[in-house]
Amino acid sequence: MVGFRLQVAGRSMPLFSEDALRRLYELSTGIPREIVIVGAMAIDRLVDTGGNSVDIALMSLVAEDYLEIRSQRLSQ
């Protein structure tokens, strides 16, 4: 899903490492809406850091943010 969406957007090279993709799917539990949310968070963080690809280290930072947001959503 992620690769296809990036391809449609015009990206020809992979943006996420294999480890980062695995972590994205773990966090989102495969739910398409959550995949989009986590993926967007990762890309935002990538832009903020000036990097050129999402690796597992960056996904670890995204995971912290996402889990906090998800916890807040569930407690409402």
Secondary structure, DSSP 4 states (H G I P E B T S, - for coil): -HHHHHHHTT--S--B-HHHHHHHHHHHTT-HHHHHHHHHHHHHHHHHHT-SSB-HHHHHHHHHHHHHHHHHHHT-
